[in-house]
Amino acid sequence: MPCILVIDDRAEITLSLSMVLGDNGFEVIEAENPQVAQAKVKDNEIDLILLDMNYALDTTSGEEGLSFLKWMQESGINIPTVAMTAWSNVDLAVRAMQLGACDFIEKPWKNKRLLQIVQQQLAYCQLQTENSKLKQQLAQPDDTKYQWQSDCMQLLFQQIATVASTDVNVLLTGDNGTGKSEIAKHVHQLSTRKEQPLISVNMGAISESLFESEMFGHKKGAFTDAKNNRIGRFELAESGSLFLDEIANIPLSQQAKLLRVLETGEYEVLGSSRTKHTDVRIISATNGDIEKLIESESFREDLYYRLNTIEFHVPSLKERHSDILPLAKFFIRQFSNKYNRDDFSLSESAQIALTDYHWPGNIRELSHLIERAVLLTQHKKIEAEDLNLSMKKSSETLPLMTLEEAEIHLIELALNKTQKNIPKAAKLLGLTKSSLYRRLDKYERFQS
């Protein structure tokens, strides 16, 4: 319900306005003079002001009303204000508009005209707010969707599809670069909120001092550098989804503030005492071990349980071997278009190099590597040497492990490379098929 502040020293005027506005769905707050109104503006979330221009000083100059408009201007308060006077005075109307008044109405007013002005100004203010939201939303990166083909990712997407249409909070876990942000977008697109915004925020990039401003917004003048109003992420995501990436990096001192919003749906814009209510679906992601953080008292357990109503683990790229080459070809097309290069193909040696590599940086590393190759390759085919993977491999050292652990590791590599084709895996390991079967029987982890 829009809140309107009526500033007038005549009780019959404020009563009349309260009745007219109240009957038409507005909340009305009254102030008998500009001095009282200043406190009302600071303590309440006002959507529009109806300002009488004349008070005790005199009945014609409008100086007290002009002083109030000047105070609002100097304080950086951007509330649409309609000036009112019993005297038709063009000069006063011009001066009021110069000081920020958005319209002017004479007393006695006609109710139809009054309501028309109020509704027009509120609609215009709402339009400005929506434009600000759109500008902030457009500033967020719009990454290209990935395409998954591996069995483990297909299973993950089947599980996601069963819960995406509900409003339960989802927590995505997994290593850096595994594509958690893309999966968050997928969850949103399958939800009933898909027509509303998905707002992403990297929690690890927000400093502790700016947490409330980023998440809940601030009013101009709320702190030293607050030179303009800012809409917070919760308000930007209203009726949609809010993706909180790197959730484990929220400072402990700020976790209670986030928990309160998740529990009650309530928050306050920094610099305002008015409580707002939010309706958003929370999707969060982390590459950290939250259970260890809880044990060390670096992460609140109650916040964790609010975030992980449903938890999904996103496999690393080395666990989805059949995705490597399709993704590499996808990135080649993407970056060829981006940089206006001819489309490239992957040589057989490049394909072997890509599938042999263990991808510690996952999809992000693959994307950067292909982008570099597209930019620097001078021929139609990307060769193994164009990928620079040999340099990466030469700097790696095999960690110290038992012979049994090494054998298990080599068997896993062979099975992944051959997509669990036993005869091919045995050939890669220099074993007979029966020898490999014996080893598979020996180690429980390979038994279905």
C-alpha positions as CSV (number, residue, x, y, z in Angstrom):
1,M,0.0,0.0,0.0
2,P,1.6,3.3,-1.1
3,C,2.2,5.7,1.8
4,I,1.5,9.4,1.4
5,L,2.7,12.1,3.8
6,V,0.2,15.1,4.1
7,I,1.9,18.3,5.4
8,D,-0.7,20.9,6.4
9,D,-1.4,22.9,9.5
10,R,-5.2,22.8,9.1
11,A,-6.9,19.8,10.7
12,E,-9.9,19.9,8.4
13,I,-7.6,19.7,5.4
14,T,-5.6,16.8,6.6
15,L,-8.8,15.0,7.6
16,S,-10.3,15.5,4.2
17,L,-7.2,14.3,2.4
18,S,-6.9,11.3,4.7
19,M,-10.5,10.3,3.9
20,V,-10.1,10.7,0.1
21,L,-6.8,9.0,-0.1
22,G,-7.7,6.3,2.4
23,D,-10.8,5.4,0.5
24,N,-8.7,4.9,-2.6
25,G,-6.2,2.5,-1.1
26,F,-3.5,4.8,0.2
27,E,-1.9,4.8,3.7
28,V,-1.8,8.4,5.0
29,I,0.7,9.9,7.5
30,E,0.0,13.5,8.8
31,A,2.4,16.3,9.8
32,E,1.2,19.7,11.0
33,N,4.3,21.6,9.7
34,P,7.6,21.1,7.8
35,Q,9.6,20.6,10.9
36,V,7.5,17.7,12.1
37,A,7.5,16.4,8.5
38,Q,11.3,16.2,8.5
39,A,11.2,13.6,11.3
40,K,8.4,11.7,9.6
41,V,10.4,11.5,6.4
42,K,13.4,10.1,8.3
43,D,11.4,7.5,10.2
44,N,9.0,6.2,7.6
45,E,9.1,4.9,4.0
46,I,7.2,7.6,2.2
47,D,6.1,7.2,-1.4
48,L,4.7,10.6,-2.1
49,I,4.3,14.0,-0.2
50,L,1.4,16.5,-0.4
51,L,3.0,19.7,0.8
52,D,1.1,22.9,1.8
53,M,3.3,25.9,0.9
54,N,2.1,28.3,3.6
55,Y,2.1,28.1,7.5
56,A,2.6,30.4,10.5
57,L,5.0,32.8,8.8
58,D,2.4,34.2,6.4
59,T,-0.4,32.9,4.1
60,T,0.9,33.8,0.6
61,S,4.7,33.7,0.2
62,G,5.2,30.0,0.4
63,E,8.6,30.4,1.9
64,E,8.1,27.7,4.5
65,G,7.2,25.2,1.8
66,L,10.1,26.3,-0.3
67,S,12.4,25.8,2.6
68,F,11.2,22.2,3.1
69,L,11.8,21.5,-0.6
70,K,15.3,22.9,-0.3
71,W,16.0,20.8,2.7
72,M,14.9,17.7,0.8
73,Q,17.1,18.6,-2.1
74,E,20.1,19.2,0.1
75,S,19.5,16.0,2.0
76,G,19.3,14.0,-1.2
77,I,15.8,12.8,-0.5
78,N,14.1,11.8,-3.7
79,I,10.4,11.5,-2.8
80,P,7.9,12.9,-5.4
81,T,6.3,16.0,-3.9
82,V,3.1,17.8,-5.0
83,A,2.9,21.4,-3.8
84,M,-0.5,22.8,-2.6
85,T,-1.7,26.3,-1.9
86,A,-4.9,28.3,-1.6
87,W,-3.5,31.0,-3.7
88,S,-3.0,30.7,-7.5
89,N,0.5,31.9,-7.9
90,V,2.4,31.0,-11.0
91,D,5.8,32.3,-9.7
92,L,5.5,30.2,-6.6
93,A,4.7,27.1,-8.6
94,V,7.8,27.7,-10.8
95,R,10.0,28.2,-7.7
96,A,8.6,25.0,-6.2
97,M,9.2,23.0,-9.3
98,Q,12.8,24.3,-9.5
99,L,13.4,23.0,-6.0
100,G,12.1,19.5,-6.9
101,A,8.3,19.6,-6.7
102,C,6.9,17.3,-9.4
103,D,3.5,19.0,-9.7
104,F,1.2,21.7,-8.2
105,I,-2.4,21.7,-7.2
106,E,-4.7,24.6,-5.9
107,K,-7.0,24.5,-3.0
108,P,-9.9,23.7,-2.9
109,W,-9.0,20.7,-5.1
110,K,-11.2,18.5,-7.1
111,N,-10.9,14.9,-5.9
112,K,-10.6,13.4,-9.4
113,R,-7.8,15.7,-10.3
114,L,-6.0,15.1,-7.0
115,L,-6.1,11.3,-7.4
116,Q,-5.0,11.6,-11.0
117,I,-1.9,13.6,-10.0
118,V,-1.1,11.2,-7.1
119,Q,-1.4,8.1,-9.3
120,Q,0.6,9.6,-12.1
121,Q,3.5,10.5,-9.9
122,L,3.5,7.1,-8.1
123,A,3.4,5.4,-11.5
124,Y,6.3,7.6,-12.8
125,C,8.3,6.8,-9.6
126,Q,7.7,3.1,-10.0
127,L,8.9,3.3,-13.6
128,Q,12.1,5.0,-12.5
129,T,12.6,2.2,-9.9
130,E,12.1,-0.5,-12.6
131,N,14.5,1.2,-14.9
132,S,17.1,1.2,-12.1
133,K,16.5,-2.5,-11.5
134,L,16.9,-3.2,-15.2
135,K,20.2,-1.3,-15.4
136,Q,21.6,-3.2,-12.5
137,Q,20.4,-6.5,-13.9
138,L,21.9,-5.8,-17.3
139,A,25.2,-5.2,-15.6
140,Q,25.3,-8.8,-14.6
141,P,27.2,-11.2,-16.9
142,D,25.1,-13.4,-19.2
143,D,27.3,-16.5,-19.8
144,T,26.5,-19.0,-22.6
145,K,24.9,-22.2,-21.5
146,Y,26.9,-25.4,-21.4
147,Q,25.8,-28.7,-22.9
148,W,26.1,-31.9,-20.9
149,Q,26.3,-35.4,-22.3
150,S,27.9,-37.6,-19.5
151,D,25.8,-40.1,-17.5
152,C,26.5,-38.4,-14.2
153,M,25.3,-35.0,-15.5
154,Q,22.2,-36.4,-17.0
155,L,21.4,-38.1,-13.7
156,L,22.0,-34.7,-11.9
157,F,19.7,-32.9,-14.3
158,Q,17.0,-35.5,-13.8
159,Q,17.2,-35.0,-10.0
160,I,17.1,-31.2,-10.4
161,A,14.0,-31.4,-12.6
162,T,12.1,-33.1,-9.8
163,V,12.6,-30.2,-7.4
164,A,13.1,-27.1,-9.6
165,S,9.4,-26.3,-9.9
166,T,9.1,-26.1,-6.1
167,D,10.3,-23.1,-4.1
168,V,12.8,-25.1,-1.9
169,N,16.2,-23.6,-1.4
170,V,19.0,-25.4,-3.4
171,L,22.6,-25.7,-2.5
172,L,25.1,-26.6,-5.2
173,T,28.5,-28.0,-4.1
174,G,31.6,-28.9,-6.1
175,D,35.0,-27.8,-7.2
176,N,35.8,-24.4,-8.8
177,G,34.9,-24.1,-12.4
178,T,32.5,-27.0,-12.6
179,G,29.6,-24.9,-13.9
180,K,27.6,-24.3,-10.8
181,S,26.4,-20.9,-12.0
182,E,25.0,-22.4,-15.2
183,I,23.2,-25.1,-13.2
184,A,21.7,-22.3,-11.0
185,K,20.3,-20.7,-14.2
186,H,18.9,-24.1,-15.2
187,V,17.1,-24.5,-11.9
188,H,15.6,-21.0,-12.3
189,Q,14.5,-21.7,-15.9
190,L,12.6,-24.8,-14.7
191,S,10.9,-23.0,-11.8
192,T,7.6,-21.3,-11.7
193,R,9.6,-18.0,-11.3
194,K,11.3,-18.2,-14.7
195,E,9.5,-15.1,-16.0
196,Q,10.9,-13.1,-13.1
197,P,14.6,-12.1,-12.7
198,L,17.5,-14.4,-11.7
199,I,20.0,-12.2,-9.8
200,S,23.5,-13.5,-9.2
201,V,25.9,-12.2,-6.5
202,N,29.4,-13.4,-5.7
203,M,29.4,-13.4,-1.9
204,G,33.2,-13.7,-1.9
205,A,33.6,-10.4,-3.7
206,I,31.5,-8.4,-1.2
207,S,33.5,-6.7,1.6
208,E,32.1,-7.0,5.1
209,S,31.4,-3.2,5.3
210,L,29.3,-3.2,2.2
211,F,27.3,-6.4,2.8
212,E,24.1,-4.8,3.9
213,S,24.3,-2.2,1.1
214,E,24.8,-4.8,-1.6
215,M,22.2,-7.3,-0.3
216,F,19.5,-4.9,1.1
217,G,20.2,-1.6,-0.6
218,H,20.8,1.8,0.9
219,K,19.3,5.3,0.9
220,K,21.3,8.3,-0.3
221,G,23.3,9.6,2.6
222,A,23.0,6.4,4.6
223,F,26.9,6.5,4.9
224,T,29.7,8.6,3.7
225,D,30.0,7.3,0.1
226,A,26.2,6.8,-0.4
227,K,25.7,9.5,-3.0
228,N,22.7,7.8,-4.6
229,N,20.0,5.4,-3.7
230,R,20.9,1.8,-4.4
231,I,18.5,-1.1,-4.9
232,G,19.7,-4.3,-3.0
233,R,19.9,-7.7,-4.5
234,F,16.9,-9.0,-2.6
235,E,14.7,-6.3,-4.1
236,L,16.2,-6.8,-7.6
237,A,15.3,-10.5,-7.4
238,E,11.8,-9.9,-6.0
239,S,9.4,-12.7,-7.1
240,G,12.3,-14.4,-8.9
241,S,15.5,-16.2,-7.8
242,L,18.6,-15.0,-6.0
243,F,21.8,-17.0,-6.7
244,L,24.4,-16.6,-3.9
245,D,27.7,-17.9,-5.2
246,E,30.6,-18.7,-2.9
247,I,28.2,-18.7,0.0
248,A,30.9,-20.1,2.4
249,N,32.8,-16.8,2.2
250,I,30.1,-14.7,4.0
251,P,31.7,-13.1,7.1
252,L,30.4,-14.7,10.3
253,S,29.3,-11.3,11.5
254,Q,27.0,-10.9,8.5
255,Q,25.5,-14.4,8.5
256,A,22.9,-13.6,11.1
257,K,21.5,-10.8,8.9
258,L,21.2,-13.2,6.0
259,L,19.6,-15.9,8.2
260,R,17.0,-13.4,9.4
261,V,15.8,-12.8,5.8
262,L,15.7,-16.5,5.1
263,E,13.7,-17.2,8.3
264,T,11.3,-14.2,8.2
265,G,11.5,-12.7,4.7
266,E,12.1,-9.3,6.4
267,Y,14.9,-6.8,6.0
268,E,15.5,-3.0,6.1
269,V,17.2,-0.9,3.5
270,L,20.3,0.8,5.0
271,G,19.3,4.3,6.1
272,S,15.6,3.4,6.4
273,S,13.6,2.1,9.4
274,R,10.8,0.7,7.3
275,T,10.7,-3.1,7.2
276,K,10.4,-4.7,3.7
277,H,9.2,-8.2,2.9
278,T,10.9,-10.3,0.2
279,D,9.6,-13.1,-1.9
280,V,12.6,-14.9,-3.5
281,R,13.9,-18.4,-4.1
282,I,17.4,-18.9,-2.9
283,I,20.0,-20.9,-4.9
284,S,23.5,-21.0,-3.4
285,A,26.8,-22.6,-4.3
286,T,30.1,-23.3,-2.7
287,N,33.4,-25.1,-3.4
288,G,34.2,-25.1,0.3
289,D,33.7,-27.7,3.0
290,I,30.9,-26.1,5.0
291,E,30.7,-28.9,7.5
292,K,34.4,-28.3,8.4
293,L,33.6,-24.5,8.6
294,I,30.7,-25.3,11.0
295,E,33.1,-27.4,13.2
296,S,35.5,-24.5,13.3
297,E,32.6,-22.1,14.1
298,S,33.3,-20.1,10.9
299,F,29.8,-20.8,9.5
300,R,26.5,-20.9,11.3
301,E,24.9,-24.3,11.3
302,D,21.3,-22.9,11.3
303,L,22.2,-20.9,8.2
304,Y,23.5,-24.0,6.5
305,Y,20.3,-25.8,7.1
306,R,18.3,-22.9,5.7
307,L,20.3,-23.0,2.5
308,N,20.5,-26.7,1.9
309,T,16.9,-27.9,1.9
310,I,18.1,-29.8,-1.2
311,E,21.8,-30.2,-1.9
312,F,23.3,-31.3,-5.2
313,H,27.0,-32.1,-5.8
314,V,28.3,-31.1,-9.2
315,P,30.9,-33.5,-10.5
316,S,34.4,-32.3,-11.6
317,L,35.2,-32.5,-15.4
318,K,37.4,-35.5,-14.9
319,E,34.3,-37.4,-13.6
320,R,32.4,-36.7,-16.8
321,H,34.9,-37.8,-19.4
322,S,32.4,-37.9,-22.3
323,D,31.8,-34.2,-21.9
324,I,35.4,-33.1,-22.6
325,L,35.5,-33.2,-26.4
326,P,31.9,-32.0,-27.0
327,L,32.5,-29.0,-24.7
328,A,35.8,-28.3,-26.4
329,K,34.1,-28.2,-29.8
330,F,31.3,-26.0,-28.3
331,F,33.9,-23.5,-27.0
332,I,35.6,-23.5,-30.4
333,R,32.4,-22.4,-32.1
334,Q,31.7,-19.9,-29.4
335,F,35.1,-18.2,-29.5
336,S,35.3,-18.4,-33.2
337,N,32.1,-16.3,-33.5
338,K,33.3,-14.0,-30.7
339,Y,36.6,-13.1,-32.3
340,N,35.4,-13.4,-36.0
341,R,37.8,-16.3,-36.7
342,D,37.1,-19.2,-39.0
343,D,35.8,-22.3,-37.3
344,F,38.5,-24.7,-36.2
345,S,38.6,-28.4,-35.8
346,L,40.5,-30.5,-33.4
347,S,43.2,-32.8,-34.6
348,E,43.4,-36.4,-33.4
349,S,46.5,-35.5,-31.3
350,A,44.6,-32.6,-29.7
351,Q,41.7,-34.8,-28.8
352,I,43.9,-37.3,-27.2
353,A,45.7,-34.5,-25.2
354,L,42.4,-33.1,-24.0
355,T,41.0,-36.5,-22.9
356,D,44.3,-37.5,-21.2
357,Y,44.5,-34.3,-19.1
358,H,43.1,-34.3,-15.6
359,W,41.5,-30.8,-15.6
360,P,42.1,-29.4,-12.2
361,G,40.4,-26.1,-13.3
362,N,37.5,-28.0,-14.7
363,I,35.2,-26.3,-17.3
364,R,36.6,-22.9,-16.6
365,E,40.1,-24.1,-17.4
366,L,38.9,-25.8,-20.6
367,S,37.1,-22.6,-21.7
368,H,40.2,-20.5,-21.2
369,L,42.5,-23.0,-22.9
370,I,40.3,-23.2,-26.0
371,E,39.9,-19.4,-26.1
372,R,43.7,-19.0,-26.2
373,A,44.0,-21.7,-28.9
374,V,41.4,-20.0,-31.1
375,L,43.2,-16.6,-30.7
376,L,46.7,-17.9,-31.5
377,T,46.3,-20.8,-33.9
378,Q,47.3,-19.9,-37.4
379,H,45.9,-23.0,-39.2
380,K,42.6,-24.7,-39.6
381,K,43.2,-27.5,-37.1
382,I,44.0,-27.1,-33.5
383,E,46.9,-29.4,-32.7
384,A,48.1,-30.8,-29.4
385,E,50.9,-28.3,-29.2
386,D,48.5,-25.4,-29.6
387,L,46.9,-26.4,-26.3
388,N,50.0,-26.1,-24.3
389,L,49.0,-29.1,-22.2
390,S,52.4,-30.8,-22.5
391,M,53.9,-27.9,-20.5
392,K,51.2,-28.3,-17.9
393,K,51.8,-32.0,-17.6
394,S,55.6,-31.7,-17.4
395,S,55.3,-29.5,-14.2
396,E,53.1,-32.1,-12.5
397,T,54.5,-34.7,-10.1
398,L,52.9,-38.0,-9.1
399,P,52.0,-37.8,-5.3
400,L,53.5,-40.4,-3.1
401,M,51.1,-43.3,-2.6
402,T,51.1,-47.1,-2.0
403,L,51.4,-49.5,-4.9
404,E,47.8,-50.5,-4.3
405,E,46.6,-46.9,-4.4
406,A,48.6,-46.4,-7.6
407,E,47.1,-49.5,-9.2
408,I,43.6,-48.3,-8.3
409,H,44.4,-44.8,-9.7
410,L,45.7,-46.2,-13.0
411,I,42.6,-48.5,-13.4
412,E,40.3,-45.5,-12.8
413,L,42.2,-43.5,-15.4
414,A,42.0,-46.3,-18.0
415,L,38.3,-46.9,-17.3
416,N,37.5,-43.2,-17.6
417,K,39.4,-42.8,-20.8
418,T,37.7,-45.8,-22.4
419,Q,34.3,-45.0,-21.0
420,K,34.4,-48.3,-18.9
421,N,35.2,-50.5,-21.9
422,I,37.0,-53.4,-20.2
423,P,39.0,-54.8,-23.2
424,K,40.2,-51.3,-24.2
425,A,41.1,-50.4,-20.7
426,A,43.1,-53.7,-20.3
427,K,45.0,-52.9,-23.5
428,L,45.9,-49.4,-22.2
429,L,47.2,-50.9,-19.0
430,G,49.2,-53.7,-20.8
431,L,47.0,-56.4,-19.2
432,T,44.9,-59.2,-20.4
433,K,41.2,-58.8,-20.1
434,S,41.0,-61.6,-17.4
435,S,43.9,-59.9,-15.5
436,L,41.9,-56.6,-15.3
437,Y,38.7,-58.4,-14.3
438,R,40.7,-60.0,-11.4
439,R,41.9,-56.6,-10.2
440,L,38.3,-55.2,-10.5
441,D,37.1,-58.0,-8.3
442,K,39.9,-57.4,-5.9
443,Y,39.0,-53.8,-5.2
444,E,35.5,-53.2,-3.8
445,R,35.2,-49.7,-5.2
446,F,34.8,-51.1,-8.7
447,Q,32.0,-53.5,-7.7
448,S,28.5,-52.3,-8.7
